[in-house]
């Protein structure tokens, strides 16, 4: 039972760290694909999105009402999916 609690706490901390890093990253000026956080999140991102981000040719249209950085929101959506999958929310 302790192992399950430890794993759950580790995952909560990981999600918290990911979100903090994403919120502080300047998506307009930097290349998110060059970050450690991206490397950690990469397996959880949509393959087509990953290819576009890594090649620099991808285009993600911003959704209305979600802010100016569609990349940021796509990554945040992937984190939310992990939280659901891991039963953290």
Backbone as ProteinMPNN parsed JSONL, in Angstrom:
{"seq_chain_A": "XXXXXXXXXXXXXXXXXXXXXXXXXXXXXXXXXXXXXXXXXXXXXXXXXXXXXXXXXXXXXXXXXXXXXXXXXXXXXXXXXXXXXXXXX", "coords_chain_A": {"N_chain_A": [[0.811, -1.19, 0.0], [1.968, 1.221, 0.724], [3.738, 1.634, -1.382], [2.03, 2.284, -3.477], [0.988, 4.7, -2.566], [3.372, 6.183, -2.492], [4.068, 6.205, -5.222], [1.867, 7.578, -6.258], [2.181, 10.061, -4.984], [4.646, 10.819, -6.062], [3.917, 11.098, -8.762], [2.078, 13.213, -8.545], [3.799, 15.289, -7.738], [5.444, 15.372, -9.99], [3.639, 16.199, -12.003], [2.992, 18.713, -10.968], [5.491, 19.973, -11.131], [5.894, 19.9, -13.925], [3.763, 21.541, -14.788], [4.439, 23.995, -13.566], [6.869, 24.561, -14.878], [5.981, 24.825, -17.52], [4.218, 26.988, -17.332], [6.02, 29.0, -16.744], [7.623, 29.098, -18.963], [8.633, 30.787, -21.919], [6.887, 30.642, -24.604], [6.74, 32.078, -26.937], [9.271, 32.991, -27.434], [11.113, 30.935, -27.054], [12.226, 27.526, -27.784], [10.301, 25.012, -27.044], [10.654, 22.29, -27.431], [13.295, 21.853, -26.9], [13.647, 21.546, -24.207], [14.046, 20.05, -20.917], [11.708, 19.315, -19.668], [10.023, 18.951, -21.851], [11.222, 16.664, -22.941], [10.559, 14.816, -20.971], [7.79, 14.816, -21.165], [7.343, 14.057, -23.748], [6.742, 11.274, -24.537], [4.038, 11.217, -23.982], [2.724, 12.891, -25.659], [0.796, 13.683, -28.577], [1.619, 12.037, -31.581], [1.734, 13.313, -34.131], [1.687, 16.005, -33.389], [4.086, 16.089, -31.921], [6.0, 15.54, -33.948], [5.691, 17.821, -35.598], [6.398, 19.866, -33.809], [9.048, 19.209, -33.183], [10.278, 19.306, -35.672], [9.94, 21.877, -36.361], [8.159, 22.685, -38.207], [5.571, 22.358, -37.669], [2.201, 23.404, -37.228], [-0.015, 24.786, -35.058], [-3.169, 25.777, -34.606], [-4.436, 28.366, -32.619], [-6.935, 27.842, -30.194], [-10.031, 29.465, -29.784], [-10.436, 31.643, -27.07], [-8.564, 30.429, -25.425], [-6.133, 31.579, -25.085], [-2.975, 32.816, -26.42], [-0.988, 30.965, -27.052], [-1.036, 28.125, -28.613], [0.526, 25.856, -28.564], [1.397, 25.706, -25.914], [-1.069, 25.234, -24.62], [-1.814, 22.811, -25.763], [0.129, 21.12, -24.746], [-0.428, 21.388, -22.016], [-2.955, 20.216, -22.019], [-2.234, 17.564, -22.561], [-0.941, 16.945, -20.196], [-3.074, 17.072, -18.418], [-4.524, 14.896, -19.347], [-2.777, 12.842, -18.536], [-3.01, 13.142, -15.774], [-5.67, 12.327, -15.406], [-5.51, 9.691, -16.35], [-3.769, 8.625, -14.468], [-5.346, 8.777, -12.258], [-5.366, 11.075, -10.664], [-6.94, 13.231, -10.726]], "CA_chain_A": [[0.0, 0.0, 0.0], [2.872, 2.373, 0.773], [4.288, 1.837, -2.729], [1.002, 2.975, -4.263], [0.983, 6.096, -2.084], [4.62, 6.817, -2.942], [3.963, 6.427, -6.666], [0.876, 8.639, -6.446], [2.796, 11.337, -4.57], [5.655, 11.142, -7.076], [3.205, 11.578, -9.945], [1.549, 14.556, -8.224], [4.928, 16.218, -7.776], [5.874, 15.478, -11.378], [2.648, 17.042, -12.683], [3.167, 20.07, -10.443], [6.736, 20.496, -11.708], [5.636, 20.126, -15.341], [2.905, 22.723, -14.95], [5.229, 25.186, -13.212], [7.827, 24.807, -15.96], [5.244, 25.28, -18.699], [3.703, 28.333, -17.08], [7.111, 29.977, -16.725], [8.339, 29.067, -20.24], [8.199, 31.769, -22.922], [6.655, 29.906, -25.841], [6.925, 32.981, -28.08], [10.69, 33.254, -27.66], [11.959, 29.754, -26.94], [11.822, 26.278, -28.424], [9.921, 24.106, -25.969], [11.177, 20.952, -27.737], [14.671, 21.778, -26.408], [13.657, 21.568, -22.745], [14.008, 18.787, -20.189], [10.295, 19.005, -19.434], [9.514, 18.375, -23.092], [11.743, 15.302, -23.041], [9.779, 13.986, -20.055], [6.407, 14.755, -21.647], [7.326, 13.594, -25.145], [5.999, 10.026, -24.772], [2.611, 11.41, -23.734], [2.184, 13.838, -26.636], [0.334, 13.167, -29.855], [2.76, 11.852, -32.486], [1.748, 14.355, -35.163], [2.075, 17.23, -32.693], [5.52, 15.953, -31.626], [6.775, 15.69, -35.188], [5.644, 19.223, -35.996], [7.153, 20.671, -32.852], [10.468, 18.886, -33.293], [10.796, 19.707, -36.98], [9.771, 23.32, -36.506], [7.234, 22.965, -39.304], [4.201, 22.142, -37.22], [1.37, 24.579, -36.993], [-1.169, 24.515, -34.215], [-4.01, 26.98, -34.568], [-4.939, 28.595, -31.263], [-8.381, 27.753, -29.994], [-10.581, 30.716, -29.259], [-10.633, 31.684, -25.632], [-7.558, 29.664, -24.682], [-4.858, 32.287, -25.051], [-2.269, 32.958, -27.684], [-0.039, 29.887, -27.319], [-1.686, 26.832, -28.805], [1.476, 24.819, -28.146], [1.313, 25.636, -24.453], [-2.328, 24.616, -24.225], [-1.788, 21.417, -26.194], [0.958, 20.413, -23.763], [-1.2, 21.346, -20.768], [-4.005, 19.208, -22.218], [-1.6, 16.252, -22.422], [-0.708, 16.746, -18.76], [-4.38, 16.783, -17.825], [-4.83, 13.504, -19.707], [-2.004, 11.975, -17.643], [-3.625, 13.213, -14.441], [-6.859, 11.472, -15.424], [-5.054, 8.312, -16.496], [-3.151, 8.242, -13.199], [-6.366, 8.959, -11.22], [-4.989, 12.176, -9.772], [-8.091, 14.152, -10.727]], "C_chain_A": [[0.867, 1.271, 0.0], [3.447, 2.673, -0.603], [3.302, 2.596, -3.607], [0.945, 4.446, -3.852], [2.22, 6.841, -2.543], [4.561, 7.143, -4.43], [2.981, 7.562, -6.964], [1.463, 9.987, -6.083], [3.858, 11.767, -5.575], [4.987, 11.721, -8.321], [2.622, 12.968, -9.717], [2.654, 15.604, -8.301], [5.416, 16.429, -9.2], [4.93, 16.383, -12.16], [2.802, 18.495, -12.242], [4.402, 20.73, -11.066], [6.557, 20.79, -13.193], [4.836, 21.404, -15.548], [3.663, 24.01, -14.629], [6.196, 25.543, -14.335], [7.124, 25.354, -17.196], [4.726, 26.696, -18.511], [4.811, 29.385, -17.086], [7.881, 30.04, -18.051], [7.758, 30.094, -21.206], [8.082, 31.074, -24.278], [6.862, 30.773, -27.074], [8.404, 33.143, -28.425], [11.559, 31.996, -27.692], [11.412, 28.56, -27.694], [11.562, 25.26, -27.322], [10.484, 22.704, -26.184], [12.617, 20.771, -27.257], [14.763, 21.694, -24.887], [13.62, 20.161, -22.154], [12.563, 18.36, -19.962], [9.678, 18.399, -20.693], [9.973, 16.926, -23.238], [10.961, 14.347, -22.137], [8.351, 13.784, -20.564], [6.279, 14.108, -23.021], [6.539, 12.295, -25.365], [4.477, 10.176, -24.643], [1.945, 12.336, -24.75], [1.78, 13.121, -27.921], [1.497, 13.135, -30.842], [2.848, 12.949, -33.545], [2.177, 15.704, -34.568], [3.573, 17.221, -32.408], [6.363, 16.19, -32.859], [6.817, 17.149, -35.627], [6.475, 20.105, -35.094], [8.649, 20.445, -33.009], [11.068, 19.322, -34.625], [10.73, 21.213, -37.185], [8.809, 23.686, -37.616], [5.783, 22.821, -38.887], [3.472, 23.445, -36.985], [0.171, 24.145, -36.184], [-1.951, 25.801, -34.127], [-4.55, 27.161, -33.159], [-6.453, 28.493, -31.22], [-8.878, 29.056, -29.394], [-10.773, 30.595, -27.752], [-9.607, 30.943, -24.808], [-6.223, 30.364, -24.625], [-4.146, 32.211, -26.377], [-1.322, 31.805, -28.007], [-0.747, 28.539, -27.391], [-0.769, 25.692, -28.376], [1.389, 24.62, -26.641], [0.049, 24.898, -24.029], [-2.429, 23.159, -24.66], [-0.979, 20.58, -25.205], [0.216, 20.313, -22.429], [-2.337, 20.321, -20.863], [-3.441, 17.797, -22.056], [-1.326, 15.937, -20.953], [-2.02, 16.385, -18.066], [-4.803, 15.352, -18.14], [-4.068, 12.536, -18.809], [-2.608, 11.972, -16.253], [-4.864, 12.31, -14.37], [-6.461, 9.995, -15.477], [-4.49, 7.782, -15.185], [-4.087, 8.407, -12.015], [-5.973, 9.997, -10.175], [-6.079, 13.235, -9.719], [-9.361, 13.369, -11.023]], "O_chain_A": [[0.531, 2.264, -0.646], [3.627, 3.838, -0.959], [3.701, 3.457, -4.392], [0.863, 5.33, -4.704], [2.135, 8.002, -2.942], [4.957, 8.231, -4.849], [3.241, 8.404, -7.823], [1.261, 10.962, -6.807], [3.959, 12.949, -5.903], [5.448, 12.723, -8.868], [2.671, 13.812, -10.612], [2.46, 16.68, -8.866], [5.764, 17.549, -9.576], [5.386, 17.249, -12.907], [2.746, 19.404, -13.071], [4.361, 21.891, -11.474], [7.022, 21.823, -13.674], [5.186, 22.242, -16.379], [3.535, 25.003, -15.346], [6.32, 26.713, -14.699], [7.639, 26.264, -17.846], [4.791, 27.512, -19.43], [4.554, 30.545, -17.405], [8.702, 30.936, -18.243], [6.541, 30.252, -21.299], [9.067, 30.939, -25.003], [7.133, 30.248, -28.153], [8.75, 33.402, -29.578], [12.631, 32.001, -28.297], [10.281, 28.578, -28.18], [12.497, 24.713, -26.739], [10.763, 22.0, -25.214], [13.109, 19.644, -27.213], [15.862, 21.766, -24.336], [13.212, 19.207, -22.817], [12.238, 17.177, -20.055], [8.903, 17.446, -20.612], [9.186, 16.061, -23.621], [10.728, 13.195, -22.505], [7.778, 12.706, -20.41], [5.195, 13.662, -23.397], [5.74, 12.224, -26.299], [3.725, 9.343, -25.148], [0.732, 12.539, -24.702], [2.349, 12.094, -28.292], [2.269, 14.089, -30.931], [3.935, 13.455, -33.82], [2.941, 16.447, -35.185], [4.254, 18.223, -32.626], [7.328, 16.953, -32.823], [7.879, 17.654, -35.99], [7.181, 20.995, -35.567], [9.429, 21.397, -32.97], [12.248, 19.669, -34.689], [11.385, 21.757, -38.074], [8.652, 24.863, -37.939], [4.873, 23.126, -39.658], [4.062, 24.453, -36.594], [-0.568, 23.244, -36.579], [-1.448, 26.807, -33.627], [-5.066, 26.214, -32.566], [-7.154, 28.994, -32.099], [-8.192, 29.669, -28.577], [-11.218, 29.566, -27.244], [-9.764, 30.836, -23.592], [-5.253, 29.777, -24.147], [-4.643, 31.62, -27.336], [-0.89, 31.685, -29.154], [-1.018, 27.902, -26.372], [-1.243, 24.671, -27.878], [1.317, 23.489, -26.159], [0.105, 24.025, -23.162], [-3.071, 22.357, -23.982], [-1.366, 19.461, -24.87], [0.235, 19.264, -21.787], [-2.639, 19.637, -19.884], [-4.096, 16.93, -21.479], [-1.466, 14.792, -20.522], [-2.056, 15.49, -17.222], [-5.379, 14.673, -17.29], [-4.622, 11.53, -18.367], [-2.709, 10.922, -15.619], [-5.069, 11.611, -13.378], [-7.003, 9.164, -14.748], [-4.709, 6.623, -14.833], [-3.673, 8.199, -10.875], [-6.21, 9.828, -8.979], [-6.137, 14.036, -8.786], [-10.446, 13.948, -11.072]]}, "name": "protein", "num_of_chains": 1, "seq": "XXXXXXXXXXXXXXXXXXXXXXXXXXXXXXXXXXXXXXXXXXXXXXXXXXXXXXXXXXXXXXXXXXXXXXXXXXXXXXXXXXXXXXXXX"}
